[in-house]
């Protein structure tokens, strides 16, 4: 069965990520578009640098042509935010990107975007799954890619300039030019280097890039900008006295940052910094949005500003929808995905990175100094997370314990509230919390906790690990 998770459909290459299934997913999308009255519409198709991504994008385009649609194929590997921007800019009903984002190299997948460049929500992906279930693989229609290209039924494009220019219009390029910052970039062998380097060079930054070559194995690491994965970027920033180190995940929708001292900045910190900067220094007004596993420091900031911080389930489609509903300034997740009002309605690590550089230029302060401003006003919260590999049998066993028997460990304090809407989240009267949920993109059980001390957050996770035998 083909099932979409919190970030599209993802599967292990040659196991479930096969040509047959790629064709089925695309045929299911075609059937849905026909039911919605979009017959013959143009659809943007893009891909990242993963193994088989280009070929998979072409297989998807072949099916789109077979069903009478007009694929607009980005003719080289490109950031997922660029695909989303193109869907929005060209008023297309749908788009898709072949990517597994930050997953290990053995994975690939397909993300679907709806009108306005939004991540397809659960309703849309559920309808695609229903359409797929009605289709036999041998009945999928297609036209050879080269034949369709020669006939004009496939159009190749590269909207690089449009995407880059849209970001340059949003940032204070003159302030950045005057700051003469030195920035180190680590695209993690992914697709951000051309866009991010062009933006920063246009703003007269000195730019150094590491890990920019094409490597479908991502240097033997997961293409996720975690503290462990950015050791070399950290060393580079310190040794070369850079103002900032910026890393993006495999498809450039997530962001990781190293400060001027070589320290890794957690995505929770980045969200707080950007919200603080946009409200205090840019004068923006509005709420913020976070998922249920992201820092509650945003809640404190929003309350102080007379605003609201909205909590949603994991999956950026939920953040995008709530941002649109509330006209939020920023939305994000503890895994590094964030969106800022005014650009696209989804994660964009490149735009967020450009705003962070602008923040340094406009304030004349380092990220450490700015975060100190925040903690002096709102206090400091300590975050801890963990992930555990699950077999199908173990997952079923733990689901029974967590959601049927509703077992909880003795945390040493009575919970103020428990919510099992998306995972199991437990709030305590002192404002601390812990959540335990199964990943929607990988066979993992994830935990995250936040408290007034690191020991408190770690302690909550250890107690739940012991209770579940992990």
Phi, psi and omega in degrees: 000134176271119182234134175274140177257208182287342181225051180091190177265126179226144181202163178287133180300134179075356174261281175254337176277091183232165178302318180300315181288326175298317178295321179294316179300315181293319178297322176297319176296319178299315180299319178295315180298322178296317179297328182274001177085022180258021182308133179080005184287162172278143180225127179280133180234124178228175182202159180258201185264009182291163176301128178073007182296312180298313180299320181294321177298320178292321176297320178295318179297322179300319180290318178304315178296319180302332179260012174088010178269167184243093181289135172255103189262121174292122195271019171200164181302141188210155177298143174304318178301330177294321178295315180298318178301318182294320176301317179291312186296324184263007178055046180273149179287329182211162172208164176213150177231131175276109183192152168244020173056247185262004182296162176304162187297339181284354179261153161214176184185187180224126171259137180249137180239143180255180184309139183088359180076032182264152170298134177300131182277181186295329178296314181294311182295327176296321178291324176297317178300320178297319179293320180300320183296340181270353189254133172270138182308322182288348180265354182293129182267145178201164176230136180309136186300309182297322177296316180294323179294316180296326181278352181085007179280339170246133176243126176267145185208166175212088185280043181299309183299317182299317181293312181297316180296326180295324178287319179298331177288335182274331185266160178275083185297324182294319178297319180294319179302320183285346186271340179050053181279151172249122186239133173259135182243136173233097179284000178057040181065017182263217195242012186270344194301317183295311182294310185292319179296318180297317179299312184289322177293323176299327178271013173067026173282152166278127188235127174242140183234133173241157176056047181261347182290162181281119179217106183292348176263001176053042178066017180083008179237163170294137179279054179242128186283068179269170179300318182294323184281345186253025179299315181294322177296320178300313179298320181296317180301314182292312184295329183253010176052049178281154177284333186196149170243131184237129176233147175233156180282187189303326180246011170070023175261351176244155188231141171229144186226139173248130181279180187294344178264003180089006181274141177284131177262118180297145177307328174302319178294319180298318179298315179297318180298313183291319179297316179298314182296313184294327180277311186283316187264329178266343178079019178287157177230146178145167181282183173228165182227138176220160174275177189286357180246018186245156189308140175273003172300328177298325178296317179297317181296314181298316179300317180298329181270003182076022181245183180238142169254119183266134176259135179227167176294166176293145185120118188293341177300327179289321177295314180301316181296316181291324176299316179295321182292325188251358185056047183291152177288316186210152174218147182191179184220157185291352179271359174110357177274135178208150177229146180238139183307139171105343182253259175248161184269041180204182181295137177212096180294333181287313178296317179298321178296318179298322178292324177296320176296318176300320180303315178296319183292315184289317184277336186069017182242156175280166177296327178297316180294320180292320179292329176296322175302316183295312184289331175296328183270323189245359183082177184240136175243149184243132189243143178217143176218167181202156179221144184226129181292138183240136165273159178305320181293317180294321178299315180297320179298314182288327175299321177298315181294317188280321192244342175261306176281341177056045180283141174228144174288168173276105183277358180088354177213143180290131179298145173279326182201147174230132180232125178248025180292320177219092191079199178234112181248134182240123176258147177241157185301334182276005179095352177284165182199163173213146177228146177228121183208155176274137179297145176266001182235344182217159178283069185227149165257125183249144172232146173215145180213154179217138181208184181281346174222159177295325180297322179296314181296315178296322181297318178302315181294318180297320179298318181286324175301313180299319182294328182264358179071038183260000000 
